[in-house]
Amino acid sequence: MPVPAVSFEFFPPQSLEASFRLWDTVQVLSPLKPRFVSVTYGAGGTTRDLTRDAVATLHRHSGLNVAAHLTCVRATKEETMEIAEGFAAAGVTDIVALRGDPPKDAGRFTVHPGGFRHSVELIEALAATGKFSIRVGAYPEKHPEAASPTADVEYLKRKFDAGADEALTQFFFDTEHFLRFRDNCAKAGIDKPIVPGIMPIENWKGIRRFATNTGTTVPQWLDEAFDKAIRDGRQDLLATSLCTEMCTDLMAEGVDKMHFYTLNKPELTRDVCHALGVKPDLQLENVA
């Protein structure tokens, strides 16, 4: 099978120690020659300035193609587009355009006065500038706020019609969820790339809690497998094996691109990529 093209997601550091961890993560993963790396916003736009700083720093010093997350939360349309124009002026022309999660104490998303009402409006505004390559989110399982799985597919089609170039999915534990979603998107006339989001399981309890909050199905066998592996001290081995197997299954179904959510912990992602045949550029590795 052909070796997949990979990309990685990071989150912006909020302390000096976290800054070193982010740079270490970049150093470990950059030799794998990712298509791009992305830097997230926190819930409610809480890390907007940190994201902007991290994107600018990585763009200047890492040699990687950096994509900035941009959301509709807590900002007017003018403020949001000013941030986008700032990215463009700095040479960052890849945007991951999202509605964004509400602040943790808000419950549901609320439109900011004068702000974009949803991601489609943001995508239209970014596309109208002609300056950006636009990626968007997609949900193999129903988004917690969506009326139905069909509504999710229809909304993704609206994002592409508005000017998006590629979709990155929420993570999942069962490849059938992604494959079924991909088939339904094709039936709906979507012909642009839909890239599966892959979450290597660094910490099962934390990832499980995150999965519950995002509506991601957790199979009972996975709970049982990690309970036993944690007791035996083999959770990293299990995580690497399961993630590699899932990615291999996706590759067998024609998936040629994967987006890894690293949580700024690069070792497991690196090991899975190596197992998939994504080999490091030795010159870049020596520089790192």
VMD Tcl script that draws the C-alpha trace (Angstrom):
set ca {
  {0.00 0.00 0.00}
  {1.22 3.57 -0.67}
  {2.57 5.45 2.33}
  {0.02 7.99 3.57}
  {0.66 11.73 3.66}
  {0.40 12.97 7.25}
  {-0.32 16.19 9.08}
  {-0.22 17.05 12.77}
  {-2.25 19.21 15.14}
  {-0.67 21.06 18.06}
  {-2.14 23.30 20.73}
  {-0.58 26.61 21.74}
  {1.58 26.71 24.88}
  {0.32 28.56 27.95}
  {3.56 28.48 29.98}
  {7.31 28.48 29.43}
  {7.46 24.75 30.10}
  {4.67 24.15 27.57}
  {6.56 26.25 25.01}
  {9.56 23.93 25.32}
  {7.24 20.92 25.01}
  {5.70 22.30 21.82}
  {9.11 22.92 20.29}
  {10.26 19.43 21.30}
  {7.12 18.02 19.63}
  {7.89 19.93 16.45}
  {11.49 18.68 16.48}
  {10.39 15.06 16.85}
  {7.71 15.16 14.13}
  {9.09 17.57 11.52}
  {11.46 14.94 10.01}
  {8.31 13.04 8.92}
  {7.71 15.82 6.36}
  {4.05 16.57 7.18}
  {1.85 18.25 4.58}
  {1.11 20.87 7.22}
  {0.81 21.33 10.97}
  {-2.08 23.17 12.62}
  {-2.37 25.12 15.85}
  {-5.68 25.10 17.71}
  {-7.82 27.64 19.54}
  {-8.91 26.87 23.08}
  {-12.59 26.57 23.96}
  {-14.31 29.92 23.73}
  {-11.38 31.46 21.88}
  {-9.39 31.55 25.11}
  {-6.01 31.01 23.42}
  {-6.51 33.28 20.41}
  {-3.42 35.43 21.06}
  {-1.36 32.38 22.02}
  {-2.42 30.64 18.81}
  {-1.42 33.68 16.78}
  {2.00 33.82 18.47}
  {2.60 30.07 18.10}
  {1.62 30.11 14.42}
  {3.94 33.03 13.69}
  {6.85 31.43 15.55}
  {6.44 28.04 13.88}
  {6.08 29.65 10.46}
  {9.30 31.66 10.93}
  {11.48 29.01 12.51}
  {10.26 25.46 11.80}
  {10.29 25.31 8.01}
  {6.86 23.67 8.14}
  {3.66 24.65 6.36}
  {1.60 26.01 9.28}
  {-2.20 26.22 9.34}
  {-3.89 28.52 11.85}
  {-7.22 27.68 13.45}
  {-9.74 30.50 13.25}
  {-13.16 30.52 14.90}
  {-16.30 32.65 15.17}
  {-16.21 32.84 18.96}
  {-16.00 36.11 20.95}
  {-15.15 38.40 18.05}
  {-16.88 40.62 15.49}
  {-16.54 39.84 11.79}
  {-14.09 42.71 11.46}
  {-11.93 41.46 14.34}
  {-11.90 37.91 12.97}
  {-10.94 39.03 9.47}
  {-8.27 41.32 10.91}
  {-6.70 38.24 12.52}
  {-6.92 36.39 9.19}
  {-5.30 39.28 7.34}
  {-2.55 39.30 9.96}
  {-1.86 35.64 9.24}
  {-1.73 36.36 5.51}
  {0.65 39.28 6.03}
  {2.94 36.96 8.00}
  {2.90 34.45 5.15}
  {0.45 32.01 6.75}
  {-2.21 31.28 4.14}
  {-3.63 27.99 5.44}
  {-6.65 28.38 7.73}
  {-8.69 25.77 9.60}
  {-12.05 27.57 9.74}
  {-14.37 26.48 12.54}
  {-17.41 27.79 14.33}
  {-15.57 27.07 17.56}
  {-16.54 25.66 20.93}
  {-18.34 27.91 23.39}
  {-16.65 28.95 26.63}
  {-16.76 26.12 29.15}
  {-19.26 27.97 31.34}
  {-21.55 28.95 28.43}
  {-23.14 25.61 27.56}
  {-24.04 26.42 23.95}
  {-22.54 28.56 21.24}
  {-23.89 32.11 21.19}
  {-23.34 34.44 18.25}
  {-21.12 37.38 19.21}
  {-22.70 40.77 18.47}
  {-21.55 41.59 14.95}
  {-19.82 38.24 14.65}
  {-20.08 35.39 12.18}
  {-23.14 33.28 12.89}
  {-21.55 29.99 11.87}
  {-18.60 28.49 10.04}
  {-20.17 28.80 6.59}
  {-20.21 32.60 6.90}
  {-16.58 32.58 8.02}
  {-15.57 30.32 5.12}
  {-17.36 32.57 2.62}
  {-15.53 35.63 3.96}
  {-12.13 33.91 3.86}
  {-12.74 32.54 0.36}
  {-13.77 35.99 -0.90}
  {-10.29 37.32 -0.12}
  {-8.67 34.81 -2.46}
  {-5.73 34.54 -0.04}
  {-6.32 31.30 1.81}
  {-6.40 27.53 1.54}
  {-9.33 26.63 3.79}
  {-9.79 23.46 5.81}
  {-12.89 22.70 7.86}
  {-14.13 20.24 10.46}
  {-16.27 17.17 9.76}
  {-17.96 14.59 11.98}
  {-18.02 10.86 11.11}
  {-20.44 10.44 14.00}
  {-23.24 12.95 14.52}
  {-22.15 16.32 15.89}
  {-23.72 16.73 19.36}
  {-25.80 19.68 18.07}
  {-26.75 18.22 14.68}
  {-30.31 17.10 14.02}
  {-29.16 13.90 12.29}
  {-26.18 12.31 10.52}
  {-27.73 13.40 7.23}
  {-27.80 17.00 8.45}
  {-24.07 16.73 9.23}
  {-23.33 15.67 5.64}
  {-25.54 18.43 4.23}
  {-23.79 21.03 6.37}
  {-20.37 19.81 5.29}
  {-21.50 20.21 1.68}
  {-22.45 23.82 2.47}
  {-18.93 24.38 3.80}
  {-17.40 23.09 0.57}
  {-19.84 25.09 -1.54}
  {-18.80 28.18 0.46}
  {-15.17 27.72 -0.54}
  {-13.54 25.07 1.67}
  {-10.80 22.96 0.11}
  {-10.52 20.02 2.51}
  {-12.16 18.59 5.63}
  {-10.47 17.16 8.73}
  {-12.66 14.84 10.78}
  {-13.22 14.45 14.48}
  {-11.39 11.40 15.83}
  {-13.14 8.02 16.05}
  {-12.43 4.54 17.39}
  {-14.21 2.48 14.72}
  {-13.11 2.80 11.08}
  {-16.62 1.92 9.92}
  {-17.85 5.30 11.20}
  {-15.41 7.10 8.93}
  {-15.94 4.86 5.90}
  {-19.72 5.12 6.15}
  {-19.46 8.90 6.48}
  {-17.15 9.10 3.48}
  {-19.60 7.05 1.40}
  {-22.53 9.24 2.44}
  {-20.56 12.36 1.53}
  {-19.82 10.94 -1.92}
  {-23.51 10.17 -2.42}
  {-24.29 13.79 -1.51}
  {-21.99 15.01 -4.30}
  {-18.98 15.93 -2.14}
  {-15.83 15.28 -4.16}
  {-13.21 17.17 -2.15}
  {-10.80 15.48 0.29}
  {-12.09 14.27 3.64}
  {-9.13 13.42 5.87}
  {-9.62 11.20 8.92}
  {-8.58 12.65 12.25}
  {-6.48 10.16 14.20}
  {-6.10 10.34 17.99}
  {-3.25 8.20 19.35}
  {-4.28 7.29 22.90}
  {-1.60 8.73 25.18}
  {-3.85 8.76 28.25}
  {-6.93 6.55 28.12}
  {-8.89 8.23 30.91}
  {-8.35 11.69 29.43}
  {-9.15 10.62 25.85}
  {-12.22 8.71 27.03}
  {-13.53 11.80 28.83}
  {-12.89 13.88 25.71}
  {-14.71 11.29 23.59}
  {-17.75 11.43 25.85}
  {-17.88 15.23 25.57}
  {-17.69 15.16 21.76}
  {-20.18 12.34 21.21}
  {-17.56 9.86 20.01}
  {-18.64 6.24 20.53}
  {-16.40 4.26 22.89}
  {-16.67 0.49 22.27}
  {-16.91 -1.62 25.42}
  {-14.03 -3.82 24.28}
  {-11.77 -0.75 24.18}
  {-12.58 0.07 27.80}
  {-11.81 -3.50 28.79}
  {-8.59 -3.64 26.77}
  {-7.19 -0.47 28.34}
  {-8.26 -1.47 31.85}
  {-6.21 -4.64 31.48}
  {-3.29 -2.94 29.71}
  {-3.05 -0.26 32.41}
  {-2.98 -2.95 35.12}
  {-0.17 -4.73 33.23}
  {1.77 -1.54 32.44}
  {1.36 -2.10 28.69}
  {-0.92 0.77 27.73}
  {1.61 2.38 25.36}
  {2.11 -0.90 23.50}
  {-1.66 -1.36 23.20}
  {-2.18 2.24 22.05}
  {0.50 1.96 19.36}
  {-0.85 -1.37 18.13}
  {-4.49 -0.25 17.98}
  {-3.72 3.06 16.27}
  {-1.46 1.39 13.70}
  {-4.09 -1.26 12.97}
  {-6.82 1.35 12.49}
  {-4.66 3.42 10.16}
  {-3.69 0.31 8.18}
  {-7.37 -0.58 7.78}
  {-8.07 2.92 6.50}
  {-5.20 2.69 4.03}
  {-6.62 -0.60 2.74}
  {-9.83 1.34 1.99}
  {-7.97 3.91 -0.10}
  {-7.27 6.55 2.55}
  {-4.06 8.33 1.54}
  {-4.00 11.24 4.02}
  {-4.25 11.28 7.82}
  {-4.34 14.08 10.37}
  {-2.94 13.25 13.81}
  {-4.07 14.99 17.00}
  {-0.78 14.96 18.90}
  {-1.76 16.73 22.15}
  {1.85 18.00 22.02}
  {3.04 14.49 22.95}
  {4.86 13.29 19.85}
  {6.33 9.87 20.61}
  {3.24 7.72 20.02}
  {2.35 9.60 16.84}
  {5.93 9.20 15.61}
  {5.92 5.46 16.34}
  {2.61 4.93 14.53}
  {3.82 6.89 11.51}
  {7.01 4.81 11.38}
  {4.90 1.63 11.49}
  {2.87 2.93 8.54}
  {6.01 3.45 6.50}
  {6.29 7.22 6.99}
  {10.06 7.45 7.23}
  {11.97 10.45 8.56}
  {14.08 12.65 6.37}
  {17.50 11.90 7.84}
  {18.80 15.39 7.07}
  {15.88 16.97 8.93}
  {16.27 14.49 11.78}
  {19.95 15.40 12.13}
  {19.03 19.10 12.22}
  {16.39 18.40 14.87}
}
mol new
graphics top color blue
foreach p $ca { graphics top sphere $p radius 0.5 }
foreach p [lrange $ca 0 end-1] q [lrange $ca 1 end] { graphics top cylinder $p $q radius 0.2 }
display resetview
